[in-house]
């Protein structure tokens, strides 16, 4: 009997993907390997993933993109909400013809990855959450005011940084609103049920170092919330706790992140 024809492996592609009122800069390495989609930190760009991608190598299909108003090419939008960020995952995967993928998110992207995985259990092969998606009640009205004040100060140095892609093309108020929204979404009552309902292999890679401005050990306190998560949901485990801090984890501990991607992919294959 003749073998059925096979579709050619997708070729590498870089371009713009339209979604809602904007368009996103997307890079797809192509190939026939397991697709991995990478979700960035809140104001970061796809270039942060280059070391993880290099560690995994060409046997994987790597899909990266810059969120709305981030980087040099992704266009501005009237909607920078968290829900828009979740919709953008669907838009990118649909544009690249990917039905199922391993989802990897760092910081803000970890929250997006957790929510997307929760909503799409048949499409997420597995998920890696890099120092993010940790349920903890750190947001309150006083913190809201502090965040708005901080971003107003940052707006003074924003214009030249926007030209380099290091600062999003968002107003100070839009950046503050995004940060505040995430704080409320991080609360145990909001994020806890999302994590508890995840049904695919999920691994956390957790930083241990303190970031600039965190003199009171607040980040480490937030990270302790994962113990309850792993006790409630056997699909979620801590893959490793690494020595770097939140901002440096993709640079200094990229090999551990790559190991976690391999681990969840192997578990997905074992499940069939």
C-alpha positions as CSV (number, residue, x, y, z in Angstrom):
1,X,0.0,0.0,0.0
2,X,1.3,3.4,-0.9
3,X,2.1,5.7,2.0
4,X,-0.1,8.8,2.3
5,X,1.6,12.0,1.2
6,X,3.2,14.1,3.9
7,X,3.0,17.8,4.2
8,X,6.3,19.6,3.9
9,X,7.7,21.1,7.1
10,X,7.0,24.8,7.5
11,X,9.7,27.0,6.4
12,X,11.2,29.7,8.7
13,X,9.2,32.9,8.7
14,X,9.3,36.4,10.1
15,X,6.5,38.9,9.6
16,X,3.5,40.7,11.0
17,X,0.4,38.9,12.3
18,X,-2.8,41.1,12.3
19,X,-5.0,40.9,15.4
20,X,-7.8,43.2,16.5
21,X,-6.7,46.8,15.8
22,X,-2.9,46.0,15.7
23,X,-0.3,43.7,14.3
24,X,2.4,41.7,16.1
25,X,6.0,41.0,15.0
26,X,6.4,37.2,14.9
27,X,9.3,34.9,14.3
28,X,8.8,31.2,13.5
29,X,11.9,29.0,13.0
30,X,9.8,26.4,11.1
31,X,10.7,22.8,10.9
32,X,8.9,19.6,11.9
33,X,9.9,19.6,15.6
34,X,7.6,20.1,18.5
35,X,6.2,23.7,18.4
36,X,7.1,25.9,21.4
37,X,5.5,29.3,21.8
38,X,7.3,31.8,24.1
39,X,5.4,34.5,26.0
40,X,7.5,37.5,27.1
41,X,7.7,39.5,30.3
42,X,5.3,42.4,30.6
43,X,7.5,45.0,28.8
44,X,10.1,42.7,27.4
45,X,10.7,41.5,23.8
46,X,11.2,38.1,22.0
47,X,14.9,38.6,22.0
48,X,15.0,37.6,25.7
49,X,14.5,34.0,24.7
50,X,17.5,33.6,22.4
51,X,19.6,31.6,24.9
52,X,16.8,29.2,25.7
53,X,16.2,28.7,22.0
54,X,19.9,28.1,21.4
55,X,20.0,25.5,24.2
56,X,17.0,23.6,22.8
57,X,18.4,23.7,19.3
58,X,17.0,23.2,15.8
59,X,15.0,20.0,16.6
60,X,12.2,22.2,17.9
61,X,9.9,24.7,16.2
62,X,10.4,28.0,18.1
63,X,7.7,30.7,17.8
64,X,8.3,34.1,19.4
65,X,6.6,37.4,19.1
66,X,6.5,40.9,20.6
67,X,3.3,41.9,22.3
68,X,1.2,45.0,21.4
69,X,3.3,48.1,21.4
70,X,6.5,46.2,22.4
71,X,9.7,45.9,20.6
72,X,10.5,47.9,17.4
73,X,7.8,46.6,15.1
74,X,4.6,45.4,16.9
75,X,2.1,48.1,16.5
76,X,0.2,50.1,19.1
77,X,-3.3,49.2,20.2
78,X,-6.3,50.6,22.0
79,X,-6.3,47.5,24.2
80,X,-3.4,46.4,26.4
81,X,-5.5,44.3,28.7
82,X,-4.5,40.9,30.0
83,X,-7.4,39.4,28.0
84,X,-5.9,40.9,24.8
85,X,-2.6,39.2,25.7
86,X,-4.3,35.9,26.0
87,X,-6.1,36.4,22.7
88,X,-2.8,37.2,21.0
89,X,-1.5,33.7,21.7
90,X,-4.5,32.3,19.7
91,X,-3.9,34.7,16.9
92,X,-0.2,33.9,16.6
93,X,-0.7,30.1,16.7
94,X,-3.6,30.3,14.2
95,X,-1.6,32.5,11.8
96,X,1.3,29.9,11.9
97,X,-1.0,26.9,11.5
98,X,-0.1,25.4,14.9
99,X,-2.8,23.3,16.6
100,X,-0.8,22.2,19.7
101,X,2.3,23.6,21.4
102,X,4.4,23.7,24.5
103,X,3.7,27.1,26.1
104,X,6.6,28.8,27.9
105,X,6.1,32.1,29.7
106,X,8.3,34.3,31.9
107,X,7.0,36.8,34.4
108,X,3.9,38.4,32.9
109,X,4.1,35.8,30.2
110,X,3.8,33.0,32.8
111,X,0.4,34.4,33.9
112,X,-0.7,34.5,30.2
113,X,0.6,30.9,29.8
114,X,-1.3,29.7,32.8
115,X,-4.5,31.2,31.7
116,X,-4.2,30.1,28.1
117,X,-3.3,26.5,29.2
118,X,-6.3,26.5,31.6
119,X,-8.6,27.5,28.8
120,X,-7.1,25.2,26.1
121,X,-6.3,21.9,27.8
122,X,-6.5,20.1,24.4
123,X,-4.0,22.5,22.7
124,X,-1.3,22.9,25.3
125,X,1.1,20.0,25.2
126,X,2.7,21.2,28.4
127,X,3.6,24.5,30.1
128,X,6.7,26.0,31.6
129,X,6.2,29.0,34.0
130,X,9.4,30.9,34.6
131,X,9.3,32.9,37.9
132,X,5.7,34.0,37.4
133,X,2.1,32.8,37.9
134,X,2.5,32.6,41.7
135,X,-0.8,33.3,43.5
136,X,-0.3,35.9,46.3
137,X,-2.2,38.9,47.5
138,X,0.3,41.7,47.0
139,X,-1.9,44.3,45.3
140,X,-3.9,46.9,47.3
141,X,-5.0,50.5,46.9
142,X,-1.7,51.8,48.3
143,X,0.3,49.7,45.9
144,X,-1.8,51.0,43.0
145,X,-0.9,54.6,43.9
146,X,2.8,53.6,44.2
147,X,2.7,52.0,40.8
148,X,1.1,55.0,39.1
149,X,3.7,57.3,40.7
150,X,6.5,55.1,39.6
151,X,5.4,55.0,35.9
152,X,4.9,58.7,35.8
153,X,8.5,59.1,36.8
154,X,9.7,56.6,34.2
155,X,7.8,58.5,31.5
156,X,10.6,61.2,31.8
157,X,13.2,58.8,30.3
158,X,10.9,56.8,28.0
159,X,11.1,58.6,24.7
160,X,14.8,57.7,23.8
161,X,14.3,54.2,25.1
162,X,11.2,53.6,22.9
163,X,13.4,54.2,19.8
164,X,15.6,51.2,20.8
165,X,12.7,48.9,21.6
166,X,13.7,48.7,25.3
167,X,10.6,50.6,26.4
168,X,7.1,49.9,25.1
169,X,5.3,52.4,23.0
170,X,2.7,52.8,25.7
171,X,1.9,55.8,27.8
172,X,2.8,55.8,31.5
173,X,-0.8,55.4,32.4
174,X,-1.2,52.4,30.1
175,X,1.9,50.7,31.6
176,X,0.7,51.4,35.1
177,X,-2.7,50.0,34.3
178,X,-1.2,46.8,32.9
179,X,0.9,46.3,36.0
180,X,-2.0,47.0,38.3
181,X,-4.3,44.6,36.5
182,X,-1.8,41.9,36.8
183,X,-1.5,42.5,40.5
184,X,-5.2,41.9,41.0
185,X,-5.1,38.9,38.8
186,X,-2.3,37.5,40.9
187,X,-4.4,37.3,44.0
188,X,-5.0,33.8,45.4
189,X,-8.7,34.0,44.8
190,X,-8.1,34.8,41.1
191,X,-5.0,32.8,40.1
192,X,-5.4,29.9,42.5
193,X,-8.5,28.4,40.7
194,X,-6.8,28.8,37.3
195,X,-3.7,26.8,38.4
196,X,-5.7,24.2,40.3
197,X,-7.7,23.4,37.1
198,X,-4.6,22.9,34.8
199,X,-4.6,19.3,33.4
200,X,-1.4,19.2,31.4
201,X,2.2,18.7,32.6
202,X,3.3,22.1,34.0
203,X,6.7,23.0,35.5
204,X,7.8,26.1,37.4
205,X,11.3,27.4,37.2
206,X,11.7,29.7,40.2
207,X,14.4,32.3,40.8
208,X,15.8,32.7,44.3
209,X,17.8,36.0,44.1
210,X,16.3,39.4,45.1
211,X,15.8,42.0,42.4
212,X,16.6,45.7,42.7
213,X,14.3,47.4,45.1
214,X,13.2,44.2,46.9
215,X,14.9,44.8,50.2
216,X,12.2,43.2,52.3
217,X,12.2,39.8,50.7
218,X,8.8,40.3,49.1
219,X,9.6,38.2,46.0
220,X,10.7,35.2,48.0
221,X,7.5,35.5,50.1
222,X,5.4,35.4,46.9
223,X,7.3,32.3,45.7
224,X,6.3,30.4,48.8
225,X,2.8,30.3,47.5
226,X,3.7,27.6,45.0
227,X,3.9,25.0,47.7
228,X,0.1,25.0,48.1
229,X,-0.3,24.9,44.3
230,X,1.8,21.8,43.9
231,X,0.0,20.1,46.8
232,X,-3.4,20.7,45.3
233,X,-2.5,19.9,41.6
234,X,-0.3,16.9,40.8
235,X,0.1,18.2,37.2
236,X,2.2,21.1,38.5
237,X,5.7,20.7,39.9
238,X,8.6,22.9,40.6
239,X,11.3,21.8,38.1
240,X,14.1,23.8,39.8
241,X,14.9,26.8,42.0
242,X,17.8,28.6,40.4
243,X,20.3,31.1,41.9
244,X,19.6,34.1,39.6
245,X,17.0,36.8,40.3
246,X,13.8,37.5,38.4
247,X,15.3,39.8,35.8
248,X,18.4,37.7,35.0
249,X,16.8,34.2,35.0
250,X,16.5,33.8,31.2
251,X,20.1,35.0,30.8
252,X,21.8,33.1,33.6
253,X,19.7,30.0,34.0
254,X,18.5,29.4,30.4
255,X,19.8,25.8,30.4
256,X,17.4,25.0,33.3
257,X,14.5,26.6,31.4
258,X,15.4,24.5,28.4
259,X,15.5,21.4,30.6
260,X,12.0,22.1,31.8
261,X,10.7,22.4,28.3
262,X,12.2,19.0,27.4
263,X,10.7,17.6,30.6
264,X,7.1,18.7,29.9
265,X,7.4,17.6,26.2
266,X,8.6,14.1,27.3
267,X,5.6,13.9,29.7
268,X,3.2,15.0,27.0
269,X,4.6,12.2,24.7
270,X,4.2,9.6,27.5
271,X,0.6,10.6,27.9
272,X,0.0,10.2,24.2
